[in-house]
Each structure stands twice: as structure tokens, then as C-alpha cells.
Amino acid sequence: MELKSLSVKEFIDKVTGNDPVPGGGSVSALNGSLAASLAAMVANLTVGRKKYAEVNDEMEQISARMTEQSAQLLTDVDRDAEAYDRVFAAFKLPKETDEEKAVRKEAIQRETKYAAEVPMEVARTASALLPMIDAAARRGNSNAVTDATVAMMCARTAVIGALLNVRINLTSITDEAFVKAMTKEADRLEAAAVEAEHKLLEYVKAHAFN
């Protein structure tokens, strides 16, 4: 059964178990899906209200986009687990002859690259949520501003958590150009996520609790 089809309790029980998947990568993707869903909720609580008529179209667009991205990130929960399984399968290939060793080595590099690319895609998707979550928090229904802030915190966790998986896989990849490019992008995405969360938290503290 797909991880995304499990009940909340079943998923948590599976994470709690002694298998390496679902692990931090899948949980990061799930955080991203939750972030998008929460932001969609805030937008939906704004649409159709006279008080927020000026941002109605914007919130409709945010709701649609967040709903779409939530589904993608939920699918990524399973994609991350699959990526781990592919690396594990590569390591189990035979290595008795020189030819087998060469095939195994190539497979390990190929699948480890894939295992870095999948969480990078999660980080990119979650990063794209940040400005829309910020908009929902600042211009959406003020009664749901803390929900939008939690969405931002979940998105930040999704980005940084996914990037941890990227970085750990990069340590096993011999393609220096690939490693350099991925590291540069990871640094940029991480900095943007930290900044977005910080700015929104400061905004909420200054405006929501007074």
C-alpha cells in the first residue's frame, strides 16, 4: 500500500517502526503537503467574504495552487521512500567479478543521484509555497493568521529537511559538477526558507497578538 494511502495513525506507526523508510525525507514531504493544505484552508476562509473582497481573486488562485502542490508533495512522500529502495537495491547487486563490480558501482552512483534529486524536487516545491503562504498570512482572513504561520513553519521544515537528504546523498556522489550545482541550489533554498519563516514570525508577533 502507498504511504499516502495510510491513515494518520498507520503512517505514524510505520515511521515509529524499525525500517529506515518512511524516514526524514518522506516526513519532510508530508510537512510540505500539510503546509500547502493549511495555506489553502486560510485562502478558502478568505474567499467570498466582503471584508476581503479586494483579495478574493488572489486567494482563489492561492487556494487552487496550494491544493495542487499539496497533492504533489503527498505523492513525494512515496517517491522519497522509493528513492531509498533504489539505492538499497543497487548496493545489493553482485560484486564477484570486475564486470559486476563496475555495473554495481555505476548503479550506485546513478541511484544515489536520483536519491538526491527527489528531495531536491521536494525542496523546490516547498520553497515555491513560501511567498503564497506569506500572502495568505498577511492578506488573508486575520482569524486564521496563526494557521498560515504554522503552514510557513511546516514549509520551512519541508525545505530544510529535504535538503538534509540532498546533502547526505551528495557525500557519496563522485560527479563533482553535479555536487557543486546541487550544493549551490541547496544553500540558496535553505537561506530563503529561513528568511521567509523569520519575517512572517516577526510580522505575526507584531500584528496578531496586540
Short mmCIF file of the C-alpha atoms (twelve columns), coordinates in Angstrom:
data_MODEL
# 
_entry.id   MODEL 
# 
loop_
_atom_site.group_PDB 
_atom_site.id 
_atom_site.type_symbol 
_atom_site.label_atom_id 
_atom_site.label_alt_id 
_atom_site.label_comp_id 
_atom_site.label_asym_id 
_atom_site.label_seq_id 
_atom_site.Cartn_x 
_atom_site.Cartn_y 
_atom_site.Cartn_z 
_atom_site.pdbx_PDB_model_num 
ATOM 1   C CA . MET A 1   0.000   0.000   0.000   1 
ATOM 2   C CA . GLU A 2   1.197   3.514   -0.794  1 
ATOM 3   C CA . LEU A 3   2.316   5.519   2.206   1 
ATOM 4   C CA . LYS A 4   -0.003  8.363   1.229   1 
ATOM 5   C CA . SER A 5   -2.983  5.994   1.464   1 
ATOM 6   C CA . LEU A 6   -2.296  5.072   5.091   1 
ATOM 7   C CA . SER A 7   -4.331  6.560   7.913   1 
ATOM 8   C CA . VAL A 8   -2.577  9.125   10.093  1 
ATOM 9   C CA . LYS A 9   -2.076  6.535   12.833  1 
ATOM 10  C CA . GLU A 10  -0.865  3.886   10.396  1 
ATOM 11  C CA . PHE A 11  1.677   6.293   8.938   1 
ATOM 12  C CA . ILE A 12  2.944   7.323   12.370  1 
ATOM 13  C CA . ASP A 13  3.198   3.683   13.421  1 
ATOM 14  C CA . LYS A 14  5.197   2.947   10.255  1 
ATOM 15  C CA . VAL A 15  7.579   5.832   10.966  1 
ATOM 16  C CA . THR A 16  7.960   4.545   14.519  1 
ATOM 17  C CA . GLY A 17  8.957   1.072   13.302  1 
ATOM 18  C CA . ASN A 18  12.432  -0.343  12.715  1 
ATOM 19  C CA . ASP A 19  12.502  0.098   8.920   1 
ATOM 20  C CA . PRO A 20  14.510  3.030   7.515   1 
ATOM 21  C CA . VAL A 21  11.536  4.132   5.399   1 
ATOM 22  C CA . PRO A 22  9.494   6.190   5.738   1 
ATOM 23  C CA . GLY A 23  12.165  8.401   7.232   1 
ATOM 24  C CA . GLY A 24  13.117  12.045  7.297   1 
ATOM 25  C CA . GLY A 25  12.679  12.541  3.567   1 
ATOM 26  C CA . SER A 26  9.116   11.263  3.497   1 
ATOM 27  C CA . VAL A 27  8.266   13.181  6.656   1 
ATOM 28  C CA . SER A 28  9.689   16.343  5.069   1 
ATOM 29  C CA . ALA A 29  7.477   15.868  2.010   1 
ATOM 30  C CA . LEU A 30  4.486   15.310  4.280   1 
ATOM 31  C CA . ASN A 31  5.279   18.554  6.081   1 
ATOM 32  C CA . GLY A 32  5.211   20.284  2.710   1 
ATOM 33  C CA . SER A 33  1.839   18.761  1.870   1 
ATOM 34  C CA . LEU A 34  0.453   19.891  5.219   1 
ATOM 35  C CA . ALA A 35  1.866   23.379  4.665   1 
ATOM 36  C CA . ALA A 36  0.101   23.676  1.327   1 
ATOM 37  C CA . SER A 37  -3.144  22.306  2.743   1 
ATOM 38  C CA . LEU A 38  -3.118  24.756  5.647   1 
ATOM 39  C CA . ALA A 39  -2.445  27.663  3.313   1 
ATOM 40  C CA . ALA A 40  -5.319  26.514  1.091   1 
ATOM 41  C CA . MET A 41  -7.571  26.433  4.138   1 
ATOM 42  C CA . VAL A 42  -6.656  30.020  5.039   1 
ATOM 43  C CA . ALA A 43  -7.338  31.129  1.475   1 
ATOM 44  C CA . ASN A 44  -10.670 29.289  1.458   1 
ATOM 45  C CA . LEU A 45  -11.647 31.001  4.720   1 
ATOM 46  C CA . THR A 46  -10.994 34.316  2.980   1 
ATOM 47  C CA . VAL A 47  -12.765 33.769  -0.347  1 
ATOM 48  C CA . GLY A 48  -16.307 35.114  -0.543  1 
ATOM 49  C CA . ARG A 49  -16.075 37.399  2.487   1 
ATOM 50  C CA . LYS A 50  -16.953 41.049  1.939   1 
ATOM 51  C CA . LYS A 51  -14.176 42.200  4.248   1 
ATOM 52  C CA . TYR A 52  -11.603 40.607  1.930   1 
ATOM 53  C CA . ALA A 53  -13.224 41.380  -1.428  1 
ATOM 54  C CA . GLU A 54  -10.084 43.118  -2.697  1 
ATOM 55  C CA . VAL A 55  -8.010  39.949  -2.344  1 
ATOM 56  C CA . ASN A 56  -10.714 37.477  -3.364  1 
ATOM 57  C CA . ASP A 57  -9.167  36.626  -6.742  1 
ATOM 58  C CA . GLU A 58  -5.699  36.318  -5.232  1 
ATOM 59  C CA . MET A 59  -6.960  33.955  -2.533  1 
ATOM 60  C CA . GLU A 60  -8.804  31.838  -5.098  1 
ATOM 61  C CA . GLN A 61  -5.552  31.479  -7.013  1 
ATOM 62  C CA . ILE A 62  -3.629  30.632  -3.846  1 
ATOM 63  C CA . SER A 63  -6.215  28.018  -2.882  1 
ATOM 64  C CA . ALA A 64  -6.036  26.344  -6.289  1 
ATOM 65  C CA . ARG A 65  -2.247  26.375  -6.393  1 
ATOM 66  C CA . MET A 66  -1.869  25.126  -2.822  1 
ATOM 67  C CA . THR A 67  -4.324  22.290  -3.394  1 
ATOM 68  C CA . GLU A 68  -2.332  21.213  -6.444  1 
ATOM 69  C CA . GLN A 69  1.002   21.395  -4.631  1 
ATOM 70  C CA . SER A 70  -0.334  19.546  -1.604  1 
ATOM 71  C CA . ALA A 71  -1.209  16.605  -3.842  1 
ATOM 72  C CA . GLN A 72  2.244   16.668  -5.462  1 
ATOM 73  C CA . LEU A 73  4.049   16.732  -2.128  1 
ATOM 74  C CA . LEU A 74  1.886   13.903  -0.836  1 
ATOM 75  C CA . THR A 75  2.975   11.850  -3.841  1 
ATOM 76  C CA . ASP A 76  6.566   12.767  -2.982  1 
ATOM 77  C CA . VAL A 77  6.158   11.001  0.373   1 
ATOM 78  C CA . ASP A 78  6.199   7.742   -1.592  1 
ATOM 79  C CA . ARG A 79  8.760   8.908   -4.146  1 
ATOM 80  C CA . ASP A 80  11.295  9.530   -1.394  1 
ATOM 81  C CA . ALA A 81  10.797  6.050   0.034   1 
ATOM 82  C CA . GLU A 82  11.150  4.609   -3.477  1 
ATOM 83  C CA . ALA A 83  14.421  6.501   -3.976  1 
ATOM 84  C CA . TYR A 84  15.862  4.916   -0.839  1 
ATOM 85  C CA . ASP A 85  14.774  1.468   -2.003  1 
ATOM 86  C CA . ARG A 86  16.513  2.011   -5.357  1 
ATOM 87  C CA . VAL A 87  19.815  2.873   -3.674  1 
ATOM 88  C CA . PHE A 88  19.493  -0.126  -1.370  1 
ATOM 89  C CA . ALA A 89  18.842  -2.395  -4.365  1 
ATOM 90  C CA . ALA A 90  21.942  -1.055  -6.126  1 
ATOM 91  C CA . PHE A 91  24.121  -1.899  -3.134  1 
ATOM 92  C CA . LYS A 92  22.761  -5.467  -3.181  1 
ATOM 93  C CA . LEU A 93  23.914  -6.101  -6.766  1 
ATOM 94  C CA . PRO A 94  26.522  -8.873  -7.173  1 
ATOM 95  C CA . LYS A 95  30.186  -7.895  -6.941  1 
ATOM 96  C CA . GLU A 96  32.126  -11.069 -7.581  1 
ATOM 97  C CA . THR A 97  33.695  -10.206 -10.942 1 
ATOM 98  C CA . ASP A 98  35.270  -6.991  -12.188 1 
ATOM 99  C CA . GLU A 99  32.373  -6.542  -14.597 1 
ATOM 100 C CA . GLU A 100 29.824  -6.968  -11.807 1 
ATOM 101 C CA . LYS A 101 31.727  -4.516  -9.648  1 
ATOM 102 C CA . ALA A 102 31.703  -1.940  -12.447 1 
ATOM 103 C CA . VAL A 103 27.976  -2.397  -13.058 1 
ATOM 104 C CA . ARG A 104 27.271  -2.152  -9.329  1 
ATOM 105 C CA . LYS A 105 29.418  0.967   -8.938  1 
ATOM 106 C CA . GLU A 106 27.652  2.687   -11.826 1 
ATOM 107 C CA . ALA A 107 24.232  1.704   -10.456 1 
ATOM 108 C CA . ILE A 108 25.062  3.039   -7.004  1 
ATOM 109 C CA . GLN A 109 26.113  6.387   -8.448  1 
ATOM 110 C CA . ARG A 110 23.029  6.579   -10.682 1 
ATOM 111 C CA . GLU A 111 20.579  5.732   -7.925  1 
ATOM 112 C CA . THR A 112 22.298  7.949   -5.369  1 
ATOM 113 C CA . LYS A 113 21.936  10.856  -7.786  1 
ATOM 114 C CA . TYR A 114 18.252  10.017  -8.053  1 
ATOM 115 C CA . ALA A 115 18.043  9.880   -4.265  1 
ATOM 116 C CA . ALA A 116 19.450  13.416  -4.181  1 
ATOM 117 C CA . GLU A 117 17.236  14.700  -6.990  1 
ATOM 118 C CA . VAL A 118 13.951  13.576  -5.418  1 
ATOM 119 C CA . PRO A 119 14.363  15.548  -2.167  1 
ATOM 120 C CA . MET A 120 15.708  18.490  -4.160  1 
ATOM 121 C CA . GLU A 121 12.428  18.484  -6.067  1 
ATOM 122 C CA . VAL A 122 10.603  18.420  -2.724  1 
ATOM 123 C CA . ALA A 123 12.670  21.367  -1.524  1 
ATOM 124 C CA . ARG A 124 11.942  23.300  -4.719  1 
ATOM 125 C CA . THR A 125 8.223   22.617  -4.495  1 
ATOM 126 C CA . ALA A 126 8.063   23.531  -0.815  1 
ATOM 127 C CA . SER A 127 10.130  26.652  -1.443  1 
ATOM 128 C CA . ALA A 128 7.636   27.787  -4.074  1 
ATOM 129 C CA . LEU A 129 4.937   27.697  -1.390  1 
ATOM 130 C CA . LEU A 130 6.638   30.318  0.761   1 
ATOM 131 C CA . PRO A 131 5.507   33.545  -0.956  1 
ATOM 132 C CA . MET A 132 1.926   32.304  -1.284  1 
ATOM 133 C CA . ILE A 133 1.807   31.272  2.364   1 
ATOM 134 C CA . ASP A 134 3.156   34.686  3.288   1 
ATOM 135 C CA . ALA A 135 0.443   36.351  1.203   1 
ATOM 136 C CA . ALA A 136 -2.262  34.232  2.834   1 
ATOM 137 C CA . ALA A 137 -0.955  35.181  6.266   1 
ATOM 138 C CA . ARG A 138 -0.692  38.906  5.614   1 
ATOM 139 C CA . ARG A 139 -3.744  39.479  3.405   1 
ATOM 140 C CA . GLY A 140 -5.992  36.532  4.157   1 
ATOM 141 C CA . ASN A 141 -8.551  36.043  6.908   1 
ATOM 142 C CA . SER A 142 -6.938  37.512  10.015  1 
ATOM 143 C CA . ASN A 143 -8.670  34.927  12.200  1 
ATOM 144 C CA . ALA A 144 -6.520  32.279  10.509  1 
ATOM 145 C CA . VAL A 145 -3.178  34.089  10.579  1 
ATOM 146 C CA . THR A 146 -1.709  31.602  13.050  1 
ATOM 147 C CA . ASP A 147 -2.766  28.730  10.789  1 
ATOM 148 C CA . ALA A 148 -0.907  30.379  7.929   1 
ATOM 149 C CA . THR A 149 2.108   30.807  10.183  1 
ATOM 150 C CA . VAL A 150 2.088   27.118  11.049  1 
ATOM 151 C CA . ALA A 151 1.919   26.473  7.301   1 
ATOM 152 C CA . MET A 152 5.062   28.561  6.882   1 
ATOM 153 C CA . MET A 153 6.821   26.625  9.636   1 
ATOM 154 C CA . CYS A 154 5.845   23.318  8.017   1 
ATOM 155 C CA . ALA A 155 7.084   24.549  4.644   1 
ATOM 156 C CA . ARG A 156 10.393  25.608  6.158   1 
ATOM 157 C CA . THR A 157 10.749  22.147  7.719   1 
ATOM 158 C CA . ALA A 158 9.936   20.566  4.363   1 
ATOM 159 C CA . VAL A 159 12.622  22.595  2.601   1 
ATOM 160 C CA . ILE A 160 15.400  22.154  5.138   1 
ATOM 161 C CA . GLY A 161 14.522  18.536  5.918   1 
ATOM 162 C CA . ALA A 162 14.549  17.621  2.234   1 
ATOM 163 C CA . LEU A 163 17.845  19.433  1.756   1 
ATOM 164 C CA . LEU A 164 19.412  17.397  4.555   1 
ATOM 165 C CA . ASN A 165 18.652  14.319  2.462   1 
ATOM 166 C CA . VAL A 166 20.113  16.013  -0.591  1 
ATOM 167 C CA . ARG A 167 23.319  16.873  1.240   1 
ATOM 168 C CA . ILE A 168 23.847  13.444  2.793   1 
ATOM 169 C CA . ASN A 169 23.491  11.800  -0.628  1 
ATOM 170 C CA . LEU A 170 25.887  14.276  -2.227  1 
ATOM 171 C CA . THR A 171 28.657  12.979  0.049   1 
ATOM 172 C CA . SER A 172 28.554  9.673   -1.873  1 
ATOM 173 C CA . ILE A 173 28.453  11.120  -5.390  1 
ATOM 174 C CA . THR A 174 31.668  11.395  -7.405  1 
ATOM 175 C CA . ASP A 175 30.323  13.750  -10.108 1 
ATOM 176 C CA . GLU A 176 31.868  16.999  -8.873  1 
ATOM 177 C CA . ALA A 177 29.882  19.261  -11.201 1 
ATOM 178 C CA . PHE A 178 26.627  17.673  -10.054 1 
ATOM 179 C CA . VAL A 179 27.593  18.042  -6.399  1 
ATOM 180 C CA . LYS A 180 28.633  21.663  -6.843  1 
ATOM 181 C CA . ALA A 181 25.417  22.650  -8.618  1 
ATOM 182 C CA . MET A 182 23.183  20.863  -6.123  1 
ATOM 183 C CA . THR A 183 25.047  22.311  -3.144  1 
ATOM 184 C CA . LYS A 184 24.723  25.831  -4.519  1 
ATOM 185 C CA . GLU A 185 20.992  25.423  -5.036  1 
ATOM 186 C CA . ALA A 186 20.563  23.832  -1.611  1 
ATOM 187 C CA . ASP A 187 22.295  26.775  0.057   1 
ATOM 188 C CA . ARG A 188 20.009  29.224  -1.752  1 
ATOM 189 C CA . LEU A 189 16.798  27.372  -0.951  1 
ATOM 190 C CA . GLU A 190 17.725  26.915  2.697   1 
ATOM 191 C CA . ALA A 191 18.537  30.595  3.183   1 
ATOM 192 C CA . ALA A 192 15.273  31.635  1.530   1 
ATOM 193 C CA . ALA A 193 13.209  29.315  3.736   1 
ATOM 194 C CA . VAL A 194 14.834  30.520  6.937   1 
ATOM 195 C CA . GLU A 195 14.335  34.152  5.938   1 
ATOM 196 C CA . ALA A 196 10.692  33.664  4.932   1 
ATOM 197 C CA . GLU A 197 9.833   31.978  8.217   1 
ATOM 198 C CA . HIS A 198 11.673  34.611  10.258  1 
ATOM 199 C CA . LYS A 199 9.959   37.519  8.515   1 
ATOM 200 C CA . LEU A 200 6.484   36.050  8.931   1 
ATOM 201 C CA . LEU A 201 7.030   35.178  12.589  1 
ATOM 202 C CA . GLU A 202 8.153   38.750  13.247  1 
ATOM 203 C CA . TYR A 203 5.116   40.085  11.396  1 
ATOM 204 C CA . VAL A 204 2.706   37.888  13.348  1 
ATOM 205 C CA . LYS A 205 4.261   38.775  16.692  1 
ATOM 206 C CA . ALA A 206 3.953   42.468  15.855  1 
ATOM 207 C CA . HIS A 207 0.416   42.424  14.459  1 
ATOM 208 C CA . ALA A 208 -1.575  39.401  15.609  1 
ATOM 209 C CA . PHE A 209 -1.274  39.467  19.373  1 
ATOM 210 C CA . ASN A 210 -1.862  43.131  20.153  1 
# 
